[in-house]
Amino acid sequence: MLGLKVPKKEANHIRLLLQEKSILNHNWKIKRSQDYVYLPLDQIPDNTLLNEMGLDNGAVVDVGFEEHKKRPRNMEDYLQGRIPPEKMDEFKKSFDIIGDVVILEIPDNLEEEKYLIGEAALKFTKRRSVYRKKSAIKGVVRTRKLEHLAGEDISETIHREFDSRIMLDVKKVYFSPRLATERKIVADQVHDGDIIIDMFTGVGPFAINIARRPKLENVKIYAVDINPEAIHYLKENIGLNKVQGKINPLLGDVAKVLNDLDVHADRIIMNLPGTACEFLPVAVEHLKPGGTLHYYQFSRDFEDPVKRVKKAAYPRQVEILDMRKVKSRSPGVWHVAIDAKIGH
Ligand SMILES: C[S@@+](CC[C@H](N)C(=O)[O-])C[C@H]1O[C@@H](n2cnc3c(N)ncnc32)[C@H](O)[C@@H]1O
């Protein structure tokens, strides 16, 4: 490797000159001896420049420089050279961070590299635990299998969403941080005094976000879930967020819970996009005239969910207030939101 041998007292001035001419090689460490400094070169300086520096061709020497260790700046940098390049593209860098927990999607053909990827995620996110998705979200309680990859195997955590704190166990309950914006959109529509039914509340992120909003002192939220673990964490979250008295946690099948409960709501949240349609009749039955449904469905378009809402509400009038694509579910299929006002 070529370098420029310069007297110690000239070294700083010459280094700046080489830098200015962009011929100092920054990948290698500058070397020093008692009287000389050796500057790594990108190219040999021409005679004019050598003259300007008070040197001649003899100053260009072969030197064994030490390479600067490059610090990886992200997971991809870190994994470069550690997993085969052709597999790099297959590794989905998209991952969810829920509190102290990272949840990754790693395809099966990266099985051998999974722990390395897990360690990389741990290092670059600085979280406590890394898990890999081992199944799709399934079953009535909408959970998935997780495989522990790195860090501590602790799946309970507290996630921050806007100014709310949401405690949950990623192995036992459903929770998606990707719905944060949607929850804010709904919470922003709520009026003080509203009676709300959150039909599929999970650990209560919609309910907590609403109850935490300033100026909503008199909201009353009936938050229902069929998963006892979800209701356990909802109760924890009510305490954590100091919203006691605003949220009533109810365990059970929402159809049964509502039939046993004589409540009519100003708005009903139906975030169970796979099967919420089955609960539209019971929702309409418990919605006051002029109340709002926040209905969610997996769909390729808005027409189908709107048609279902209108059918369930008939003969009541339906005014569609808003329609949103909340997030992608699979190619061409969206988790869509319909805000619908149901009249008399
Ligand atoms: C997609 S998760 C939504 C949770 C929550 N709304 C959120 O945003 O995180 C759906 C929830 O509905 C609950 N669930 C499913 N069927 C139910 C039913 N028949 N009655 C009440 N809850 C139900 C599941 O246990 C799950 O927690």
PDBQT file of the ligand as one rigid body, heavy atoms in Angstrom, charges set to zero:
ROOT
HETATM    1  C1  LIG A 401     -57.609  -7.984  16.067  1.00  0.00    +0.000 C 
HETATM    2  S1  LIG A 401     -57.675  -8.085  17.830  1.00  0.00    +0.000 S 
HETATM    3  C2  LIG A 401     -57.909  -6.361  18.161  1.00  0.00    +0.000 C 
HETATM    4  C3  LIG A 401     -57.497  -5.930  19.519  1.00  0.00    +0.000 C 
HETATM    5  C4  LIG A 401     -57.507  -4.449  19.753  1.00  0.00    +0.000 C 
HETATM    6  N1  LIG A 401     -58.711  -3.795  19.301  1.00  0.00    +0.000 N 
HETATM    7  C5  LIG A 401     -56.274  -3.774  19.196  1.00  0.00    +0.000 C 
HETATM    8  O1  LIG A 401     -56.404  -2.840  18.400  1.00  0.00    +0.000 OA
HETATM    9  O2  LIG A 401     -55.163  -4.158  19.544  1.00  0.00    +0.000 OA
HETATM   10  C6  LIG A 401     -59.257  -8.774  18.052  1.00  0.00    +0.000 C 
HETATM   11  C7  LIG A 401     -59.610  -9.146  19.481  1.00  0.00    +0.000 C 
HETATM   12  O3  LIG A 401     -60.945  -9.653  19.475  1.00  0.00    +0.000 OA
HETATM   13  C8  LIG A 401     -61.063 -10.675  20.450  1.00  0.00    +0.000 C 
HETATM   14  N2  LIG A 401     -62.246 -11.474  20.084  1.00  0.00    +0.000 N 
HETATM   15  C9  LIG A 401     -62.383 -12.375  19.100  1.00  0.00    +0.000 A 
HETATM   16  N3  LIG A 401     -63.627 -12.858  19.070  1.00  0.00    +0.000 NA
HETATM   17  C10 LIG A 401     -64.312 -12.233  20.059  1.00  0.00    +0.000 A 
HETATM   18  C11 LIG A 401     -65.648 -12.291  20.517  1.00  0.00    +0.000 A 
HETATM   19  N4  LIG A 401     -66.552 -13.096  19.956  1.00  0.00    +0.000 N 
HETATM   20  N5  LIG A 401     -66.012 -11.504  21.548  1.00  0.00    +0.000 NA
HETATM   21  C12 LIG A 401     -65.110 -10.677  22.131  1.00  0.00    +0.000 A 
HETATM   22  N6  LIG A 401     -63.834 -10.589  21.739  1.00  0.00    +0.000 NA
HETATM   23  C13 LIG A 401     -63.438 -11.345  20.709  1.00  0.00    +0.000 A 
HETATM   24  C14 LIG A 401     -59.714 -11.390  20.404  1.00  0.00    +0.000 C 
HETATM   25  O4  LIG A 401     -59.449 -12.041  21.609  1.00  0.00    +0.000 OA
HETATM   26  C15 LIG A 401     -58.743 -10.220  20.109  1.00  0.00    +0.000 C 
HETATM   27  O5  LIG A 401     -58.184  -9.738  21.295  1.00  0.00    +0.000 OA
ENDROOT
TORSDOF 0
